[in-house]
């Protein structure tokens, strides 16, 4: 499963055809979207590598980049915590 915030066809996600191997895609921008996406699959482990890393985008929108990276991480972790099966 992959979470995608900005649908950029020039990113490695598409260039290296990772998107084709993803079970489904969802956005990081809403907690309940994260919860719904995680809950729809039998996920046991979350390996988070997501971040907005494009320098041009970060320079044009530093606040948006900060919010995307911090809020996206928080939403993913909170969704995993709420859906934990322990």
DSSP file (Angstrom, degrees, kcal/mol; ACC not computed):
  #  RESIDUE AA STRUCTURE BP1 BP2  ACC     N-H-->O    O-->H-N    N-H-->O    O-->H-N    TCO  KAPPA ALPHA  PHI   PSI    X-CA   Y-CA   Z-CA
    1    1 A X              0   0    0      0, 0.0     2,-0.4     0, 0.0    24,-0.2   0.000 360.0 360.0 360.0 143.3    0.0    0.0    0.0
    2    2 A X  E     -a   25   0A   0     22,-2.7    24,-1.4    17,-0.1     2,-0.5  -0.981 360.0-147.9-130.3 140.8    1.3    3.5   -0.8
    3    3 A X  E     -a   26   0A   0     -2,-0.4     2,-0.5    22,-0.2    24,-0.2  -0.929  19.4-174.0-103.9 129.8    0.2    6.9    0.5
    4    4 A X        +     0   0    0     22,-3.4     3,-0.2    -2,-0.5    -2,-0.0  -0.984  16.1 175.1-128.4 121.8    0.7    9.7   -2.1
    5    5 A X  S    S+     0   0    0     -2,-0.5     2,-0.6     1,-0.3    -1,-0.2   0.923  76.9  31.9 -88.8 -55.1    0.1   13.3   -1.2
    6    6 A X  S    S-     0   0    0      2,-0.1     2,-1.7    21,-0.0    -1,-0.3  -0.915  76.7-139.6-108.8 121.3    1.2   15.0   -4.5
    7    7 A X        +     0   0    0     -2,-0.6     2,-0.7    -3,-0.2    -3,-0.0  -0.601  34.9 168.4 -80.8  86.6    0.5   13.1   -7.7
    8    8 A X    >   -     0   0    0     -2,-1.7     3,-2.1     1,-0.1     6,-0.3  -0.888  25.6-162.3-107.6 106.8    3.8   14.0   -9.5
    9    9 A X  T 3  S+     0   0    0     -2,-0.7    -1,-0.1     1,-0.3    -2,-0.0   0.653  90.2  59.7 -64.0 -13.9    4.3   11.9  -12.6
   10   10 A X  T 3  S+     0   0    0      4,-0.1    -1,-0.3     5,-0.0     2,-0.0   0.466  84.4 105.5 -91.6  -1.6    8.0   12.8  -12.6
   11   11 A X  S X> S-     0   0    0     -3,-2.1     4,-3.0     1,-0.1     3,-0.9  -0.304  85.3-112.9 -74.6 162.5    8.7   11.4   -9.1
   12   12 A X  H 3> S+     0   0    0      1,-0.2     4,-2.6     2,-0.2     6,-0.5   0.793 112.8  72.4 -63.2 -27.9   10.5    8.1   -8.6
   13   13 A X  H 34>S+     0   0    0      1,-0.2     6,-2.1     2,-0.2     5,-1.0   0.877 114.7  22.9 -55.5 -38.8    7.2    6.6   -7.4
   14   14 A X  H X45S+     0   0    0     -3,-0.9     3,-1.4    -6,-0.3    -2,-0.2   0.822 120.1  59.2 -94.8 -39.1    6.0    6.6  -11.0
   15   15 A X  H 3<5S+     0   0    0     -4,-3.0    -3,-0.2     1,-0.3    -2,-0.2   0.846 113.1  39.0 -60.4 -36.0    9.3    6.7  -12.8
   16   16 A X  T 3<5S-     0   0    0     -4,-2.6    -1,-0.3    -5,-0.2    -2,-0.1   0.259 114.2-117.6 -99.6  11.4   10.4    3.4  -11.2
   17   17 A X  T <>5 +     0   0    0     -3,-1.4     4,-0.5    -5,-0.1     3,-0.3   0.748  69.3 139.3  63.1  29.1    6.9    2.0  -11.5
   18   18 A X  H >>< +     0   0    0     -5,-1.0     3,-1.3    -6,-0.5     4,-0.8   0.874  65.9  63.9 -66.6 -37.1    6.4    1.6   -7.8
   19   19 A X  H >4 S+     0   0    0     -6,-2.1     3,-0.7     1,-0.3    -1,-0.2   0.835  95.5  59.0 -56.8 -34.1    2.8    2.8   -8.1
   20   20 A X  H 34 S+     0   0    0     -3,-0.3    -1,-0.3     1,-0.2    -2,-0.2   0.778 106.0  48.1 -67.8 -25.5    2.0   -0.3  -10.2
   21   21 A X  H << S+     0   0    0     -3,-1.3    -1,-0.2    -4,-0.5    -2,-0.2   0.559  87.9 106.9 -91.0  -9.2    3.0   -2.6   -7.4
   22   22 A X    <<  -     0   0    0     -4,-0.8     3,-0.1    -3,-0.7    -3,-0.0  -0.483  65.6-143.7 -74.4 138.1    1.0   -0.7   -4.7
   23   23 A X  S    S-     0   0    0      1,-0.3     2,-0.3    -2,-0.2    -1,-0.1   0.888  80.0 -21.9 -67.0 -38.8   -2.1   -2.4   -3.5
   24   24 A X        -     0   0    0      2,-0.0   -22,-2.7    -3,-0.0     2,-0.4  -0.968  63.3-129.7-161.8 164.8   -3.9    0.9   -3.2
   25   25 A X  E     +a    2   0A   0     -2,-0.3     2,-0.3   -24,-0.2   -22,-0.2  -0.952  25.2 168.9-124.8 145.0   -3.0    4.6   -2.8
   26   26 A X  E     -a    3   0A   0    -24,-1.4   -22,-3.4    -2,-0.4     2,-0.3  -0.939  31.6-107.2-145.4 166.4   -4.3    7.1   -0.4
   27   27 A X        -     0   0    0     -2,-0.3     3,-0.4   -24,-0.2   -22,-0.2  -0.676  10.9-143.0 -97.9 153.9   -3.4   10.6    0.7
   28   28 A X  S    S+     0   0    0     -2,-0.3    47,-0.2     1,-0.2     6,-0.1   0.523  79.7  92.6 -85.2  -7.9   -1.8   11.6    4.0
   29   29 A X  S    S+     0   0    0      1,-0.1     2,-0.4     4,-0.1    -1,-0.2   0.515  82.9  45.5 -79.2  -4.0   -3.8   14.8    4.4
   30   30 A X     >  -     0   0    0     -3,-0.4     4,-1.9     1,-0.1     3,-0.3  -0.995  67.8-143.4-137.8 132.9   -6.7   13.4    6.5
   31   31 A X  H  > S+     0   0    0     -2,-0.4     4,-2.6     1,-0.2     5,-0.2   0.918 103.2  49.9 -58.0 -46.2   -6.5   11.2    9.5
   32   32 A X  H  > S+     0   0    0      1,-0.2     4,-2.4     2,-0.2    -1,-0.2   0.791 106.5  55.6 -71.1 -25.3   -9.6    9.2    8.6
   33   33 A X  H  > S+     0   0    0     -3,-0.3     4,-2.3     2,-0.2    -1,-0.2   0.905 110.0  47.1 -66.7 -41.1   -8.4    8.7    5.1
   34   34 A X  H  X S+     0   0    0     -4,-1.9     4,-2.7     2,-0.2     5,-0.3   0.925 113.1  48.4 -63.1 -44.8   -5.3    7.1    6.6
   35   35 A X  H  X S+     0   0    0     -4,-2.6     4,-2.9     1,-0.2    -2,-0.2   0.913 112.0  48.9 -62.9 -42.7   -7.4    5.0    9.0
   36   36 A X  H  X S+     0   0    0     -4,-2.4     4,-1.3     2,-0.2    -1,-0.2   0.917 113.2  47.0 -64.5 -42.8   -9.7    3.8    6.2
   37   37 A X  H  < S+     0   0    0     -4,-2.3     4,-0.3     2,-0.2    -2,-0.2   0.922 116.7  42.9 -66.0 -44.2   -6.8    2.9    3.9
   38   38 A X  H ><>S+     0   0    0     -4,-2.7     3,-1.3     1,-0.2     5,-0.6   0.912 113.8  51.9 -67.9 -41.5   -4.9    1.0    6.7
   39   39 A X  H 3<5S+     0   0    0     -4,-2.9    -1,-0.2    -5,-0.3    -2,-0.2   0.739 100.1  63.7 -67.0 -22.8   -8.1   -0.6    7.9
   40   40 A X  T 3<5S+     0   0    0     -4,-1.3     2,-0.3    -5,-0.2    -1,-0.2   0.599 105.3  50.5 -77.5 -10.4   -9.0   -1.9    4.4
   41   41 A X  T < 5S-     0   0    0     -3,-1.3     2,-1.7    -4,-0.3     0, 0.0  -0.862  91.3-110.9-126.1 159.7   -5.8   -4.1    4.4
   42   42 A X  T   5 +     0   0    0     -2,-0.3     2,-0.4     2,-0.0    -3,-0.1  -0.528  51.8 173.4 -88.2  69.6   -4.4   -6.6    6.8
   43   43 A X      < +     0   0    0     -2,-1.7     3,-0.1    -5,-0.6    -2,-0.0  -0.676  19.2 165.6 -88.3 128.0   -1.4   -4.4    7.7
   44   44 A X        +     0   0    0     -2,-0.4     2,-0.4     1,-0.3    -1,-0.2   0.638  66.8  36.6-109.2 -24.2    0.9   -5.6   10.4
   45   45 A X        -     0   0    0      2,-0.0     2,-0.5     0, 0.0    -1,-0.3  -0.991  61.2-155.3-135.2 138.3    3.9   -3.3   10.0
   46   46 A X        -     0   0    0     -2,-0.4     2,-0.6    -3,-0.1    -3,-0.0  -0.971   8.7-175.6-113.2 122.2    4.2    0.3    8.9
   47   47 A X        -     0   0    0     -2,-0.5     2,-0.6     0, 0.0    -2,-0.0  -0.911  15.4-159.7-117.3  99.4    7.5    1.3    7.3
   48   48 A X        +     0   0    0     -2,-0.6    -2,-0.0     1,-0.2    25,-0.0  -0.720  35.1 145.4 -94.0 114.9    7.3    5.0    6.8
   49   49 A X        +     0   0    0     -2,-0.6    -1,-0.2     2,-0.0     2,-0.1   0.308  35.4 128.2-119.9   2.8    9.7    6.6    4.3
   50   50 A X        +     0   0    0     22,-0.1     2,-0.3     2,-0.0   -46,-0.1  -0.353  20.9 132.3 -72.9 138.8    7.3    9.3    3.0
   51   51 A X        -     0   0    0     -2,-0.1     2,-0.9    21,-0.0    14,-0.0  -0.911  60.1-104.5-170.9 153.9    8.3   12.9    2.9
   52   52 A X        +     0   0    0     13,-0.3    17,-0.1    -2,-0.3    -2,-0.0  -0.802  48.1 162.3 -83.1 111.6    8.1   15.8    0.4
   53   53 A X        +     0   0    0     -2,-0.9     2,-0.6     4,-0.0    -1,-0.1   0.369  26.0 120.2-116.9   2.1   11.8   15.9   -0.7
   54   54 A X     >  -     0   0    0      1,-0.2     4,-2.4     2,-0.1     5,-0.2  -0.596  51.9-153.1 -74.3 118.8   11.6   18.0   -3.9
   55   55 A X  H  > S+     0   0    0     -2,-0.6     4,-2.6     1,-0.2     5,-0.2   0.899  92.0  52.9 -61.4 -43.7   13.8   21.0   -3.3
   56   56 A X  H  > S+     0   0    0      1,-0.2     4,-2.0     2,-0.2    -1,-0.2   0.913 111.2  46.4 -59.1 -43.8   12.0   23.2   -5.8
   57   57 A X  H  > S+     0   0    0      1,-0.2     4,-2.2     2,-0.2    -1,-0.2   0.907 112.3  50.9 -64.7 -42.3    8.6   22.5   -4.1
   58   58 A X  H  < S+     0   0    0     -4,-2.4    -2,-0.2     1,-0.2    -1,-0.2   0.881 110.8  48.5 -64.6 -38.2   10.1   23.1   -0.6
   59   59 A X  H  < S+     0   0    0     -4,-2.6     3,-0.4     1,-0.2    -1,-0.2   0.884 114.3  45.6 -69.4 -37.9   11.5   26.4   -1.7
   60   60 A X  H  < S+     0   0    0     -4,-2.0    -2,-0.2     1,-0.2    -1,-0.2   0.831 132.5  17.5 -72.7 -31.9    8.2   27.5   -3.3
   61   61 A X     X  +     0   0    0     -4,-2.2     4,-2.4    -5,-0.2    -1,-0.2  -0.545  65.6 161.7-142.5  71.6    6.1   26.4   -0.3
   62   62 A X  H  > S+     0   0    0     -3,-0.4     4,-2.6     1,-0.2     5,-0.2   0.884  81.4  49.2 -63.3 -38.3    8.2   25.8    2.9
   63   63 A X  H  > S+     0   0    0      2,-0.2     4,-3.0     1,-0.2     5,-0.2   0.929 112.1  48.3 -66.7 -43.7    5.2   25.9    5.2
   64   64 A X  H  > S+     0   0    0      2,-0.2     4,-2.7     1,-0.2    -2,-0.2   0.887 112.1  50.1 -61.1 -39.3    3.3   23.4    3.0
   65   65 A X  H  X S+     0   0    0     -4,-2.4     4,-2.6     2,-0.2   -13,-0.3   0.933 112.1  47.1 -64.3 -46.2    6.3   21.2    2.9
   66   66 A X  H  X S+     0   0    0     -4,-2.6     4,-2.8     1,-0.2     5,-0.4   0.939 114.9  46.1 -60.1 -48.1    6.6   21.3    6.7
   67   67 A X  H  X>S+     0   0    0     -4,-3.0     4,-2.2     1,-0.2     5,-0.6   0.905 112.6  50.8 -63.2 -41.5    2.9   20.7    7.2
   68   68 A X  H  X5S+     0   0    0     -4,-2.7     4,-1.7    -5,-0.2     5,-0.3   0.942 115.5  41.1 -60.6 -48.6    2.9   17.8    4.7
   69   69 A X  H  X5S+     0   0    0     -4,-2.6     4,-1.4    -5,-0.2    -2,-0.2   0.928 124.0  35.6 -69.2 -45.8    5.9   16.1    6.3
   70   70 A X  H  X5S+     0   0    0     -4,-2.8     4,-2.6    -5,-0.2    -3,-0.2   0.953 122.4  42.4 -75.2 -50.4    4.9   16.6   10.0
   71   71 A X  H  X5S+     0   0    0     -4,-2.2     4,-3.0    -5,-0.4     5,-0.2   0.907 114.1  52.6 -64.8 -41.1    1.2   16.3    9.6
   72   72 A X  H  X<S+     0   0    0     -4,-1.7     4,-2.2    -5,-0.6    -1,-0.2   0.911 111.3  46.3 -60.9 -42.7    1.4   13.3    7.3
   73   73 A X  H  X S+     0   0    0     -4,-1.4     4,-2.6    -5,-0.3     5,-0.2   0.926 113.1  49.8 -64.9 -44.6    3.7   11.5    9.7
   74   74 A X  H  X S+     0   0    0     -4,-2.6     4,-3.0     1,-0.2     5,-0.2   0.939 111.3  48.5 -59.3 -47.6    1.4   12.3   12.6
   75   75 A X  H  X S+     0   0    0     -4,-3.0     4,-2.6     1,-0.2     5,-0.2   0.906 112.4  48.5 -61.7 -42.0   -1.7   11.1   10.8
   76   76 A X  H  X S+     0   0    0     -4,-2.2     4,-2.3    -5,-0.2    -1,-0.2   0.941 114.9  44.1 -64.0 -46.4    0.0    7.8    9.7
   77   77 A X  H  X S+     0   0    0     -4,-2.6     4,-2.4     2,-0.2    -2,-0.2   0.899 114.6  49.2 -65.3 -40.2    1.3    7.1   13.2
   78   78 A X  H  X S+     0   0    0     -4,-3.0     4,-2.6    -5,-0.2    -2,-0.2   0.903 111.1  49.7 -66.6 -40.6   -2.1    8.0   14.8
   79   79 A X  H  X S+     0   0    0     -4,-2.6     4,-1.7    -5,-0.2    -2,-0.2   0.922 112.1  48.3 -63.5 -42.8   -4.0    5.8   12.4
   80   80 A X  H  < S+     0   0    0     -4,-2.3     4,-0.4    -5,-0.2    -2,-0.2   0.906 112.4  49.4 -63.8 -40.8   -1.7    2.9   13.1
   81   81 A X  H >< S+     0   0    0     -4,-2.4     3,-1.0     1,-0.2    -2,-0.2   0.928 111.8  47.6 -63.6 -45.3   -2.0    3.5   16.9
   82   82 A X  H 3< S+     0   0    0     -4,-2.6    -1,-0.2     1,-0.2    -2,-0.2   0.808 117.4  42.4 -66.9 -29.1   -5.8    3.6   16.7
   83   83 A X  T 3< S+     0   0    0     -4,-1.7    -1,-0.2    -5,-0.2    -2,-0.2   0.357  83.3 135.3 -99.4   5.9   -6.0    0.5   14.6
   84   84 A X    <   -     0   0    0     -3,-1.0     2,-0.3    -4,-0.4    -3,-0.1  -0.222  45.8-150.5 -58.1 142.2   -3.4   -1.5   16.5
   85   85 A X              0   0    0      1,-0.2    -1,-0.1   -41,-0.1    -3,-0.0  -0.490 360.0 360.0-113.1  60.1   -4.3   -5.1   17.2
   86   86 A X              0   0    0     -2,-0.3    -1,-0.2     0, 0.0    -2,-0.1   0.391 360.0 360.0-119.3 360.0   -2.5   -5.8   20.5
